């Protein structure tokens, strides 16, 4: 009983640290993106609130928290309030199964840099990611407005196609590792990263992450030129802020982490930085993935919604199935 209490307290503290850390990281990812976008467009980006705008995320958070929370007439209040949580909470829950490194010993205590290691961790991550679409759909329906409704329907149409392609693209690494455990998949890449036979699956997952998170060129659910702000047009204050925080930053971060685990060996790399080498390698790979998504977001124009769905069913899905075939041949030949 005593051990159960101690384990529960430790798990609660670890979960709290992960959640607070994710909030702080997401806040400063907004600063990274605004700086990146500024330099892409030949302007300085955030500059005046703190040194080079380092306090800008704090100022933005205070502004959003103190804004007046307006609820329009005619909305379905229960779903209206639930929608922002449905978009935000599943993205946070995916962190429960993402391992950020190997267990380390500190003063004789083993510290595991993950909340839990499940034998179905990847399936659980996919399930949580799929739930978040309900937040967008609920927001569009509950707002009782044309533009949010169209944005919600567009998001649903996009995700139906890309969820299928995303699931099939992950089959290759699962076949090679022989497990759904994310930690087990990393350990199976001690010698060779799974990107080698799974290049087509990796390309599919890159497109799927862009579609899942609603980033350009797949941001048809917002489409400011057509739908004002899309599914979150009627939202304000912190309820409005939770949508981009969840989709553009937290979801992009955790899905990028899963892509690094599946294809780039997670924290595997030469131990040139001492005992912290696994964490440095993991976050370096993760940073490169995130910067790639920023580059795409601020470079390419938006696709039409019909083009996006055609790409999902006619290009991404066949590529993911071909990837499975290639990996099967690879396993037969090389074991």
TIGU-799259 format. One record per residue: residue in one letter; x, y, z of N, C-alpha, C, O in turn. Coordinates in steps of 0.001 Angstrom, whole numbers, plus 500000, padded with zeros to 6 digits. Layout:
<nodes>
AXYZXYZXYZXYZ/...
</nodes>
This chain:
<nodes>
X500834498788500000500000500000500000500868501262500000500583502238499305/X501937501210500804502840502361500878503513502606499537503636503746499088/X503954501501498890504601501649497580503634502207496543504030503002495691/X502368501797496609501360502298495673501151503800495848501020504529494865/X501121504264497103500944505690497377502138506481496851501980507523496215/X503349505961497132504564506656496672504601506713495145504935507743494559/X504250505584494505504239505550493042503216506526492464503482507201491470/X502035506595493102500981507506492632501414508963492774501168509777491884/X502061509292493898502537510670494106503611511020493077503588512101492489/X504555510095492863505621510337491885505058510521490485505507511383489731/X504058509691490144503431509801488820502684511121488674502715511739487610/X502013511553489736501312512838489700502265514004489532501993514926488763/X503394513970490255504392515042490139504991515060488738505169516122488142/X505304513863488212505877513778486870504893514301485826505284515023484908/X503622513940485964502599514418485022502483515928485082502369516583484045/X502510516493486288502423517951486446503618518645485804503469519680485156/X504798518071485987506005518642485372505894518617483854506246519590483187/X505402517499483301505253517376481847504253518410481326504497519046480301/X503123518581482030502080519498481551502564520941481614502390521697480658/X503178521330482745503690522701482875504790522950481849504837524002481212/X505681521956481699506750522106480708506210522252479297506753523018478500/X505130521513478976504532521607477642503906522967477425504000523521476330/X503259523525478462502686524866478357503777525897478071503631526729477176/X504865525839478833505957526800478645506598526624477273506902527601476589/X506800525365476877507403525111475568506508525616474449506990526239473503/X505192525351474548504260525813473517504247527331473430504172527897472339/X504320527993474597504344529462474600505564529983473847505462530939473078/X506715529354474069507921529860473416508081529335471994508879529872471226/X507337528299471634507303527920470218506593528985469393506895529159468212/X505644529705470013505026530833469292506073531895468983506062532491467906/X506982532131469934508064533106469715508994532621468593509402533406467736/X509325531327468607510190530767467567509550530938466197510210531333465236/X508258530638466117507583530752464823507516532194464347507726532469463165/X507226533117465258507118534522464847508482535075464435508565535891463517/X509537534644465095510881535056464687511230534473463313511774535157462446/X510903533193463144511179532529461870510415533208460744510981533511459694/X509116533448460969508302534100459940508825535501459636508818535938458485/X509276536196460668509818537533460462511035537521459555511133538326458629/X511954536618459815513170536565458995512873536069457585513520536502456631/X511895535162457436511492534731456096510972535919455299511217536019454097/X510253536823455968509647537981455310510508539246455425510039540354455163/X511771539063455820512743540159455918512280541261456878512299542445456540/X511867540852458067511544541771459158512019541129460461512265539923460482/X512156541885461541512789541338462760511910540428463597512435539657464401/X510578540486463441509715539712464330509631540371465709509977541545465835/X509181539650466752509091540235468100510454540769468546511463540071468446/X510475542003469035511760542645469274511815543454470566512890543609471146/X510674543974471027510718545013472053510329544548473456510728545184474431/X509566543460473594509160542999474927510220542031475426510171540841475117/X511176542534476195512317541723476592513377541714475510513176542249474420/X514524541094475827515627541048474865515212540231473655514892539048473774/X515217540860472497514773540235471243513384539615471364513096538602470726/X512532540218472175511154539764472291510958538490473081509938537821472921/X511929538128473948511827536869474678510674536854475680510217535779476070/X510198538019476099509061538075477018507731538231476281506680538338476914/X507771538245474962506538538412474182505512537312474446504325537624474545/X505910536021474566504894534989474868504170535235476188502975534964476299/X504886535746477186504245536040478473503251537176478311502147537124478853/X503645538209477559502731539327477307501498538857476541500381539276476845/X501694537995475557500554537463474791499624536642475664498402536740475547/X500209535825476549499389535002477441498560535876478383497380535604478606/X499171536917478930498436537825479815497310538531479060496221538731479599/X497580538906477814496547539584477014495365538670476754494212539083476887/X495652537415476379494569536469476086493767536162477347492541536064477295/X494454536009478480493770535662479735492891536791480253491899536543480939/X493249538032479929492486539182480441491473539728479438490768540692479737/X491391539129478259490397539568477275488985539210477739488788538249478482/X488011539995477291486621539697477614486183538429476892486411538281475692/X485553537514477631485077536254477066483637536438476585482704536483477387/X483472536543475270482161536812474674481560535504474165482206534755473432/X480323535241474559479592534068474077478404534569473264477477535139473838/X478400534376471953477302534895471116475961534251471470475909533165472047/X474902534928471117473573534361471328473321533232470324473830533250469203/X472525532256470755472132531180469868473101530015469800472851529051469078/X474219530084470548475168528974470503474705527853471432473935528080472365/X475188526643471158474982525523472069476083525633473126477221525225472891/X475738526184474290476765526562475260477602525377475734478815525501475899/X476958524225475955477714523074476442478789522662475440479954522509475809/X478402522480474164479378522103473147480347523236472843481505522996472501/X479867524483472970480714525649472702481902525676473669483035525939473266/X481629525400474945482709525369475932483517524079475830484732524086476033/X482849522978475516483532521690475452484503521619474279485519520929474362/X484205522323473189484988522191471953486457522531472165487336521793471719/X486733523657472849488126524053473037488879523039473890490062522790473658/X488195522450474882488839521427475703489058520143474905490078519475475072/X488101519796474036488241518597473220489401518714472231489997517707471848/X489719519940471820490859520138470931492172520142471701493210519745471172/X492125520591472949493352520817473722493782519597474535494947519203474496/X492845519002475268493198517935476209493797516709475514494820516215475987/X493217516175474401493836514996473770495277515233473329496107514328473409/X495580516449472864496957516747472453497917516625473633499037516138473481/X497472517072474812498286516944476019498411515477476438499476515044476878/X497323514714476300497322513322476758498298512452475969498786511449476489/X498586512824474723499545512035473937500911512022474626501671511067474466/X501231513074475392502508513129476093502699511957477043503832511608477376/X501599511344477484501694510262478469502499509085477957503092508360478756/X502539508871476634503201507683476090504441508022475265505018507136474635/X504861509293475258506023509693474467507271509624475340507377510376476309/X508227508734475022509479508685475789510501509669475216510735509696474008/X511105510472476087512041511504475635513497511093475815514399511847475449/X513739509915476371515110509468476567515151508200477387514117507652477769/X516362507740477652516556506558478470516434506916479954516686508060480331/X516057505966480788516047506216482232517442506614482733518446506059482286/X517497507557483642518769508026484192518738507888485712517673507940486328/X519922507713486311520045507593487758520529508906488342521571509428487946/X519764509440489291520120510668489994520088510376491490519028510112492057/X521268510427492129521396510150493568520791508796493934520145508652494972/X521009507811493071520532506469493368519095506200492974518623505071493112/X518386507207492485516994507034492067516926506992490540517555507802489859/X516160506045490016515983505946488563514855506869488119513710506723488546/X515195507810487265514219508764486736513911508391485293514805508360484447/X512647508109485017512227507762483658511664509009482976510689509582483462/X512258509439481860511785510652481165510536510409480325510435510889479196/X509602509675480873508305509456480246507341509060481352507750508561482401/X506053509287481105505058509008482138504782507521482229504737506970483329/X504595506859481091504348505427481097504799504826479780504825505503478752/X505153503551479819505522502812478611504522501678478434504595500661479123/X503586501862477505502546500860477266502895500023476042503534500509475109/X502471498763476055502707497920474879501797498296473713501962497784472605/X500830499195473961499969499712472891500074501245472832499114501933472488/X501250501753473173501433503210473271501133503942471981500524505012472007/X501551503383470844501327504055469564499843504089469217499354505087468688/X499124503010469511497680502983469261496984504027470124496069504712469664/X497423504148471385496825505137472279497079506552471773496190507400471831/X498297506814471275498607508137470726497724508449469523497233509570469391/X497518507468468643496646507660467489495209507922467925494518508753467335/X494762507213468957493390507396469444493191508801469996492194509455469692/X494131509264470802494031510620471352494062511661470235493320512642470274/X494926511442469236494981512382468117493687512431467331493292513490466843/X493021511283467203491758511237466465490638511936467226489746512528466618/X490683511867468554489634512499469364489629514015469179488573514645469229/X490804514597468966490892516057468903490074516653467764489707517826467826/X489776515858466707488986516392465598487584516758466059486950517642465482/X487094516084467098485764516399467598485702517836468131484654518479468070/X486818518331468649486841519714469126486533520696468011485764521640468198/X487138520471466843486899521350465693485467521208465195484814522205464889/X484976519970465111483608519744464635482597520358465605481642521009465182/X482813520149466910481913520731467904481928522252467836480885522894467958/X483119522830467640483223524291467553482430524819466366481737525830466479/X482532524135465225481794524575464049480294524447464221479544525334463813/X479843523346464825478411523127465006477835524038466081476792524660465876/X478514524121467233477964524849468379477923526350468156477141527041468809/X478746526879467248478791528333467047477544528880466386477289530083466448/X476746528003465743475507528434465089475777529550464079475073530559464030/X476817529333463280477226530334462296477736529607461059478266528500461155/X477575530231459903477897529564458636479395529295458502479794528173458190/X480223530307458732481656530140458513482278529075459422483026528228458933/X481992529092460730482526528005461568482043526628461134482803525662461179/X480780526531460711480244525237460288481008524716459069481359523537459014/X481263525585458100482005525166456905483425524748457291483938523747456791/X484062525525458189485408525176458638485457523834459331486378523050459100/X484471523552460189484427522270460873484245521103459918484877520059460082/X483376521272458912483153520212457930484398519974457075484722518836456734/X485086521057456738486319520908455958487365520118456740488020519228456198/X487512520455458022488489519750458851488149518264458941489035517415458850/X486879517955459117486459516553459191486775515825457885487258514693457905/X486502516474456754486771515847455455488255515582455257488641514539454728/X489087516528455681490538516359455536491040515219456411491826514385455961/X490588515184457659491120514201458598490679512783458270491420511835458532/X489489512617457701489038511262457339490048510611456395490378509434456545/X490537511382455423491504510842454474492883510644455077493494509591454898/X493378511646455789494764511593456260494944510707457476496049510217457706/X493892510477458274493998509527459383494259508123458848495053507374459417/X493595507772457761493796506441457163495230506301456655495902505310456937/X495693507304455902497059507257455369498082507254456499499092506553456424/X497824508035457547498738508096458694498863506735459369499966506295459696/X497733506075459574497768504761460209498538503742459396499338502989459952/X498312503703458081499035502753457233500528503083457156501354502175457063/X500885504380457193502300504765457117503076504316458350504290504123458289/X502373504150459467503037503704460697503200502192460762503885501680461647/X502582501476459837502648500014459872504069499525459614504492498534460209/X504810500196458743506173499780458411507088499704459631507653498643459897/X507254500805460388508076500731461610507570499701462619508364499059463307/X506240499544462704505686498542463631506100497142463193506455496312464030/X506057496869461879506478495562461369507941495287461693508297494166462057/X508782496294461564510209496091461824510506495932463305511344495118463691/X509820496711464136510083496660465577509368495491466247509851494960467247/X508227495092465705507458494012466300506752494397467575506432493531468390/X506501495680467766505824496142468978505139497477468715505531498221467816/X504093497778469522503435499084469470503997500028470536503598501191470603/X504912499541471360505519500378472401506488501364471763507375500953471015/X506341502643472040507236503646471463508664503462471964509620503646471210/X508805503103473222510141502819473760510753501610473063511941501609472741/X509942500582472833510426499397472134510829499695470696511787499114470186/X510104500595470043510440500964468659511788501673468614512575501447467695/X512063502535469603513367503203469656514475502188469891515515502241469233/X514263501265470823515292500266471136515559499355469954516660498820469833/X514573499162469071514767498323467890515609499015466825515990498380465842/X515910500304466997516689501066466016518107501343466499518702502351466120/X518652500464467327520012500655467823521029500642466686522016501376466723/X520789499809465679521753499713464594521397500551463385522239501291462877/X520156500447462911519746501132461685518409501815461913517459501184462377/X518330503093461592517069503824461736516073503331460705516446502916459608/X514811503382461068513752502857460199513450503764459016512632503402458171/X514079504927458925513852505805457779514355505150456485513870505469455400/X515327504233456602515950503653455408514936502906454543514797503251453370/X514211501891455063513233501244454176511879501953454154511023501638453326/X511685502920455075510361503536455227510302504968454700509540505783455220/X511087505283453686511121506665453204509755507121452703509374508271452924/X509011506239452032507677506617451545506720506836452716505916507768452695/X506802505987453729505963506165454908506266507462455624505360508118456138/X507542507840455663507925509101456308507353510292455544506874511245456158/X507397510249454214506828511341453408505327511464453674504804512569453815/X504640510322453742503200510335454021502930510957455392502003511753455544/X503734510596456378503513511121457729503779512623457780503101513332458522/X504735513122457022504966514572456974503710515294456491503288516283457090/X503117514799455411501892515406454894500752515253455893499965516179456088/X500662514075456532499577513820457475499672514738458693498648515202459195/X500890515004459175501047515904460324500617517313459952499963517990460745/X500977517764458751500533519085458299499016519155458240498424520163458625/X498380518084457758496914518059457671496284517966459055495290518639459328/X496853517134459937496303516958461286496336518262462073495392518580462795/X497415519008461934497587520230462720497029521469462019497069522566462577/X496515521303460810495904522433460116496884523498459684496521524669459576/X498105523114459439499102524092458983499080524198457460498688523263456761/X499506525350456966499625525559455531500541524473454959501572524176455562/X500201523877453824499149524253452878497814523544453099497019523425452167/X497556523070454331496323522325454611495402523075455577494597522446456264/X495502524378455642494715525146456624493361525579456061492943526719456264/X492678524682455360491396525032454751490296525211455795489269525820455496/X490486524693457022489451524848458041489429526266458604488444526668459223/X490502527027458396490525528428458835490374529364457643489458530186457614/X491256529250456669491141529953455386490632531380455565489504531700455192/X491486532240456145491049533592456501490429534359455336489501535142455544/X490920534151454119490390534886452976488963534466452629488239535213451971/X488554533269453070487225532769452718486294532681453919485110533000453814/X486834532243455075485983531898456223486264532750457459485939532339458574/X486859533925457281487216534837458387488280534183459262489458534529459174/X487865533234460110488825532451460878488385531005460958488983530215461688/X487357530651460223486893529274460177486168528841461432485343529583461967/X486470527647461902485710527024462985485760527802464296484865527646465126/X486787528643464511486891529385465777486537530867465636486945531689466456/X485772531201464587485424532611464339484685533235465517484944534388465863/X483771532495466139482930533043467204483572532959468593482949533335469586/X484805532472468664485463532318469970486274533561470312486674534326469434/X486506533744471601487273534885472072488040534485473328487828533412473891/X488945535384473756489717535204474984490475533871474959490970533445473915/X490557533222476122491381532021476230490800530857475451491554530004474983/X489466530792475292488882529717474482489377529805473048489596528782472399/X489552531020472552490105531209471217491585530810471185492050530194470226/X492311531168472239493746530884472272494084529410472378495162528991471956/X493173528610472939493466527188473117493552526443471788494298525471471674/X492799526886470784492797526164469503494163526200468816494715525139468526/X494728527381468545496061527365467910497136526799468822498085526175468347/X496998527011470142497984526451471069498000524931470983499060524307471003/X496802524340470885496701522878470822497128522343469465497894521383469394/X496638522957468375496873522419467037498252522768466500499006521887466083/X498579524050466510499794524496465843501064524187466627502136524062466035/X500961524064467933502177523923468731502243522603469493503178521829469290/X501266522325470372501350521092471156501212519865470257502021518941470341/X500182519853469388499988518699468497501160518545467527501605517426467271/X501663519654466986502816519575466092504026519022466826504782518228466266/X504217519437468079505354518973468872505263517469469127506226516740468888/X504108517003469612504010515586469979504003514686468741504569513594468775/X503374515124467655503395514315466434504790514283465811505199513269465246/X505515515393465916506906515398465453507741514449466300508610513750465779/X507476514420467623508198513498468507507934512050468114508852511229468114/X506680511731467778506354510366467360507035510036466030507504508913465842/X507096510999465105507775510766463827509266510513464048509849509647463395/X509887511262464965511301511047465287511508509653465876512485508978465552/X510591509225466738510689507892467344510524506797466293511239505796466329/X509598506972465368509308505937464383510390505802463324510674504690462878/X511003506910462909511865506880461738513318507263461989514189506871461213/X513607508015463046514969508516463250515607508026464543516529508657465059/X515127506918465061515787506298466195515584506975467521516280506657468486/X514639507912467602514374508564468883515613509224469455516169510139468848/X516051508763470625517202509372471291518515508682470925519554509023471491/X518502507733470003519734507032469628520705507972468931520312508768468078/X521967507873469298523022508683468717524303508488469502524270507935470601/X525432508927468967526699508758469693526701509530471020526192510649471091/X527272508929472063527286509529473399528447510527473524529355510346474336/X528395511566472715529475512558472754529196513684473745530070514506474019/X527970513719474283527611514752475258527476514185476672526897514821477552/X528019512976476881527928512383478204526555511779478452525880511363477511/X526130511727479735524851511076480071523620511792479522522539511207479465/X523777513059479117522614513790478576522525513672477052521672514302476428/X523411512860476452523411512705474991522054512287474431521616512869473439/X521352511283475032520055510884474461519066512041474368518350512160473373/X519017512896475393518070514013475379518456515047474320517593515601473639/X519754515300474191520208516280473199519891515793471788519404516559470958/X520172514504471517519892513983470180518392514013469875517972514372468774/X517604513631470870516152513604470645515625514994470317514869515164469361/X516021515985471106515478517331470894516098518013469678515467518890469088/X517307517637469289517854518157468034517046517655466840516704518431465948/X516744516362466825515918515805465747514527516419465760513956516729464714/X513995516588466961512658517173467098512639518614466605511689519033465943/X513691519379466926513779520771466478513853520856464957513253521746464355/X514580519943464340514664519944462874513311519649462242512942520262461240/X512565518700462833511224518399462324510316519616462449509601519957461506/X510339520270463602509469521426463825509829522564462877508938523212462327/X511117522815462679511529523887461773511129523578460334510844524493459562/X511106522285459964510642521916458626509187522326458442508821522869457400/X508346522066459462506935522426459357506760523942459291505883524434458580/X507586524680460023507521526143459932507907526607458533507270527496457969/X508948526002457980509402526386456631508298526159455605508045527016454759/X507640524998455681506543524705454762505395525692454967504820526202454005/X505068525956456244503940526830456566504120528226455975503173528814455453/X505338528749456060505566530132455633506122530233454220506602531292453815/X506061529141453468506584529146452099505521528829451069505450529489450032/X504683527818451337503750527325450326502385527998450441501985528398451534/X501671528126449336500292528620449367499338527507449777499724526339449830/X498098527870450067497096526907450517496507526137449339496237526701448279/X496314524823449551495589524017448578494083524245448718493602524682449764/X493354523944447651491893523900447757491497522628448493492259521662448538/X490295522636449070489873521478449860489724520237448994490003519132449460/X489287520390447737489167519216446871490547518659446507490709517447446369/X491540519541446351492897519070446064493463518289447251494156517287447077/X493151518770448471493669518112449669493107516705449803493850515763450078/X491799516555449610491204515224449733491665514295448610491834513096448831/X491867514833447420492379514004446314493793513520446614494127512367446342/X494627514399447173495990513993447531495952512869448569496741511926448502/X495029512977449527494931511958450579494602510592450010495270509605450317/X493559510536449174493061509237448708493812508706447497493967507494447354/X494284509596446619494891509152445361496416509094445406497031508431444572/X497034509780446373498497509806446439499002509221447757499770508259447755/X498570509804448891499111509404450185498742507971450562499596507216451028/X497487507591450367497071506227450718497806505174449883498325504217450458/X497876505308448536498668504330447765500137504282448181500728503204448243/X500735505458448470502139505474448892502335504719450201503316503992450362/X501398504891451142501518504190452425501392502681452248502061501922452949/X500538502230451315500404500795451050501646500243450345502091499133450638/X502202501026449414503453500615448757504575500508449779505413499610449695/X504594501429450752505616501396451796505551500088452589506584499502452912/X504337499636452899504177498368453620504760497218452802505433496343453347/X504502497221451504505018496178450617506548496190450595507178495134450651/X507146497383450513508611497505450483509216497004451789510215496284451775/X508619497380452917509140496964454221509029495450454380509924494819454941/X507933494863453888507781493407453964508905492703453205509467491721453691/X509233493210452004510333492631451223511655492814451969512485491906452004/X511848494012452574513079494308453337513234493291454487514326492770454712/X512149493017455200512214492090456339512536490673455858513296489952456504/X511958490278454726512213488943454180513684488798453804514291487754454040/X514256489857453213515641489788452730516643489942453870517579489150453986/X516449490964454719517452491286455731517071490824457143517909490863458044/X515829490391457350515431489909458670515082491037459609514726490793460762/
</nodes>
